[in-house]
Structures are given as C-alpha cells and as structure tokens.
Amino acid sequence: MYIIKNAGIHLILISFVVYILVNLAENLIHYNIGRSSNKETKIELPTRRDLIKIVIVTLVFAALQGVLTYWFNNIK
C-alpha cells in the first residue's frame, strides 16, 4: 500500500507535503495583505528574494510539522 515501506517515514512525508501546500498558499496571502494593508488587496507574487525566504521558512516548519506529527503519533 505504501510507496515507502516504513509507515513512520510515510507519515512524515505526507505531513510535510500537506503542510507545504497549505501553508505556502497561506503565507502568500498574508504577504499580499501586509503589502497592501492600506489599499485594495491584490494577489501578486513576491520578489524572488522574498519568495525564497518564504519557501525556506515554510520548509523548516514543514519538517518540524512532519517530525512532531510522527512523534505525537507514537506517544504511548
């Protein structure tokens, strides 16, 4: 059933990917709200530098999400 035999790794990867997809969209929305707080909000991509920062922070927290999900799932 699993592509990867180890269910723990599978849980970490699924949690990691889902977090990245959901949180990256949320971060981009927050970025645009902050950029245009005094005017009409438009969805625009950030500069390359800001996008890289957003992606790096998202990846770090996605890794934490995956590991913590695995850890809390295995507490007995």
C-alpha positions in Angstrom: 0.0 0.0 0.0 2.8 2.4 0.9 5.4 3.5 -1.7 7.8 3.6 1.2 7.8 0.5 3.5 8.3 2.4 6.8 5.0 3.8 7.9 6.8 6.4 10.1 8.6 7.9 7.1 5.4 7.8 5.1 3.6 9.8 7.9 6.4 12.4 8.0 6.4 12.8 4.2 2.6 13.1 3.9 2.5 15.6 6.7 5.5 17.5 5.2 3.9 17.8 1.8 0.4 18.8 3.0 1.9 21.4 5.3 3.9 22.9 2.4 0.9 23.1 0.1 -1.5 24.6 2.6 1.0 26.9 4.4 2.7 28.3 1.3 -0.7 29.4 0.0 -1.5 31.0 3.4 1.9 32.7 3.6 1.5 34.2 0.1 -2.0 35.6 1.1 -0.6 37.1 4.3 2.3 38.6 2.3 -0.1 40.3 0.0 -2.3 41.5 2.8 0.7 43.0 4.6 2.0 44.6 1.4 -1.3 46.3 0.6 -2.8 46.9 4.0 -3.9 50.5 3.2 -5.2 49.8 -0.2 -7.1 47.2 -2.2 -5.6 43.7 -1.7 -4.2 42.2 -4.9 -2.6 38.8 -5.1 0.9 39.2 -6.6 4.0 37.1 -6.3 6.6 38.5 -4.0 10.1 39.4 -5.3 12.4 36.4 -5.9 14.3 37.2 -2.7 11.1 37.4 -0.6 9.8 34.2 -2.2 13.0 32.3 -1.3 12.7 33.5 2.3 9.0 32.4 2.4 9.8 29.0 0.9 12.8 28.4 3.3 10.7 29.2 6.4 7.9 27.0 5.1 10.3 24.1 4.5 11.7 24.4 8.0 8.3 24.4 9.6 7.1 21.6 7.3 10.0 19.5 8.6 9.0 20.3 12.2 5.4 19.5 11.4 6.3 16.1 10.0 8.6 15.1 12.8 6.2 16.3 15.5 3.3 14.5 13.8 5.3 11.3 13.8 6.5 11.8 17.4 3.0 12.6 18.8 1.5 9.7 16.8 3.9 7.3 18.5 3.5 8.5 22.1 2.1 5.7 24.2 
